[in-house]
Structure formats: structure tokens, C-alpha cells
Amino acid sequence: MTEANVLLRNRLRQVLGPILATPLHPQWLIVKHGRERTDWVSRRAVGIVLDIGCADGSIRKSLTRISEYHGLDYPSTAEGLYGTRPEIFGDARRLPFQDRSFDTVMLLDVLEHVPDPELALNEASRVLRLGGHLLLTIPFAYPLHDQPHDYQRLTEHGLARRIHQAGLHLELIQPVGLTAEVASANLSMALAQGGIDAITNRSWRMLWLPLLPFAIVLVNVLGWCFGRMWPTQQMMPGAYFVEAVRLND
């Protein structure tokens, strides 16, 4: 993806912000998953919390059952990608904390960006107190993002295996997103990316741009309707919510 392409994407993200909650937006069908994630985490996060890959730490204000919050992010990600400055700079694969330091460790949409996810899970397990919980969310059927640092997608079986190998007890793997909605959301985002590519490449396909908003609305609305007519989920979820607990040393 060229620099011009990235700049245009970022600019459009700002311009389209006000219509994020409408079918006009390419990500309309997945926006609600962000709200679901916040609610899911806020019900489970307790005590002393470590938020790995915290970005701007915006989720902190939703955590009403915690006593302390510590946000950690990788330097090049925090400053270079998001323009944020977390409380702690660090690497998920080598956490700068002692064993058994936290009641809750969060990896929210982070694990796909870690080159060695097994190391990150081992470290999360190490710094959890006995009885402490790991809260993890990870996309599955979702486009590449934050490239070149997007390294993997894991099925629920791959997640379960890695959670077990890290010495944690798996309590929950929750698929998120109806398959029809997920498929439609990806098509909407593909249409939007095609428009961005046409503009940056000055392609003749720019002639189709006036029809693009109508196509995105149609795809979104049909995806919403089909999702409720045939509410399949297991085949191709958009993401997974995972909860695991450290039961022993």
C-alpha cells in the first residue's frame, strides 16, 4: 500500500467519522462489535489491570471495577502509528513486570500484531496472579490492517491450543458477528478500498465513484437482513472474545 493510499485512507476515516453509525459507512456492520467489546471487558476487568497494546487507553474510563490501570504499548506503534504516549513503553513478548503482578491482563485486538503470539501469551500468563484473568479479543474475518505489522489470524481451535500451552485455563471463546454480516462488511470495505485505489492510481474506475455510496448501503443493508434471516455464526465470525484464568503455577 503506497503512502498516498494510506494518507487518503486516513483522511477519509476522519471525513466519514460522523456517519460511522449509518449504513453509508463501509464499517457500519462491525462498529457495534467495538461497543460489545467494551461492555464485555468492563464486566470482567477487576483489580490491578495491565492493558497490553493500550493505544490511547480510552477503554480505561469504562472499567468501573478496577483499582489500578497500567497501559503498555510498543514505542513504534504508540508514537508512530497512533500518535499516543502510554504510561509504559514495552514489548508484549518481554513484559517489564514481576511475576504475579496483575489481577487482569488485557490483549485487545493486539495478538494479530505480535510476531510471536505464543511468547505474548506466556508473558501474560507469567504476570497474572493466581486466579487472575486474561481478556483477549482478536479479529478473524477482517482485512489486513496496520501493515506491515499484521501477522496472523487464529481460529478458535488455534486460540484454545495456545491458551492451554501458556498454562492458562480457557473459560470462554465467544465468536462475534453473524457470518452474513461479516461477509457483507468485508465486501463494503473492499468496495471502499477499490475507490481509494482508483483515486490514488488515477484510474478510469473513478467513473464509478458516484455509485459507490449506493453500493455500500445496498451491501450493508442486505448483510444486515440476511444475518437475521440466517443467523449463522460459527462458520466465519468477525472476531473472537476470549477469557482465560491462571489456576496454578
C-alpha positions, 0 to 999 in steps of 0.5 A, spaced: 500 500 500 503 506 497 503 512 502 498 516 498 493 510 499 494 510 506 494 518 507 487 518 503 485 512 507 486 516 513 483 522 511 477 519 509 476 515 516 476 522 519 471 525 513 466 519 514 467 519 522 460 522 523 456 517 519 460 511 522 453 509 525 449 509 518 449 504 513 453 509 508 459 507 512 463 501 509 464 499 517 457 500 519 456 492 520 462 491 525 462 498 529 457 495 534 462 489 535 467 495 538 461 497 543 460 489 545 467 489 546 467 494 551 461 492 555 464 485 555 471 487 558 468 492 563 464 486 566 470 482 567 476 487 568 477 487 576 483 489 580 490 491 578 489 491 570 495 491 565 492 493 558 497 490 553 497 494 546 493 500 550 493 505 544 490 511 547 487 507 553 480 510 552 477 503 554 480 505 561 474 510 563 469 504 562 472 499 567 468 501 573 471 495 577 478 496 577 483 499 582 489 500 578 490 501 570 497 500 567 497 501 559 503 498 555 504 499 548 510 498 543 514 505 542 513 504 534 506 503 534 504 508 540 508 514 537 508 512 530 502 509 528 497 512 533 500 518 535 499 516 543 504 516 549 502 510 554 504 510 561 509 504 559 513 503 553 514 495 552 514 489 548 508 484 549 513 478 548 518 481 554 513 484 559 517 489 564 513 486 570 514 481 576 511 475 576 504 475 579 503 482 578 496 483 575 489 481 577 487 482 569 491 482 563 488 485 557 490 483 549 485 487 545 485 486 538 493 486 539 495 478 538 494 479 530 500 484 531 505 480 535 510 476 531 510 471 536 503 470 539 505 464 543 511 468 547 505 474 548 501 469 551 506 466 556 508 473 558 501 474 560 500 468 563 507 469 567 504 476 570 497 474 572 496 472 579 493 466 581 486 466 579 487 472 575 484 473 568 486 474 561 481 478 556 483 477 549 479 479 543 482 478 536 479 479 529 478 473 524 474 475 518 477 482 517 482 485 512 489 486 513 490 492 517 496 496 520 501 493 515 506 491 515 505 489 522 499 484 521 501 477 522 496 472 523 489 470 524 487 464 529 481 460 529 478 458 535 481 451 535 488 455 534 486 460 540 484 454 545 491 450 543 495 456 545 491 458 551 492 451 554 500 451 552 501 458 556 498 454 562 492 458 562 485 455 563 480 457 557 473 459 560 470 462 554 471 463 546 465 467 544 465 468 536 462 475 534 458 477 528 453 473 524 457 470 518 452 474 513 454 480 516 461 479 516 461 477 509 457 483 507 462 488 511 468 485 508 465 486 501 463 494 503 470 495 505 473 492 499 468 496 495 471 502 499 478 500 498 477 499 490 475 507 490 481 509 494 485 505 489 482 508 483 483 515 486 490 514 488 492 510 481 488 515 477 484 510 474 478 510 469 474 506 475 473 513 478 467 513 473 464 509 478 465 513 484 458 516 484 455 509 485 459 507 490 455 510 496 449 506 493 453 500 493 455 500 500 448 501 503 445 496 498 451 491 501 450 493 508 443 493 508 442 486 505 448 483 510 444 486 515 437 482 513 440 476 511 444 475 518 437 475 521 434 471 516 440 466 517 443 467 523 449 463 522 455 464 526 460 459 527 462 458 520 466 465 519 465 470 525 468 477 525 472 476 531 473 472 537 472 474 545 476 470 549 477 469 557 482 465 560 484 464 568 491 462 571 489 456 576 496 454 578 503 455 577 
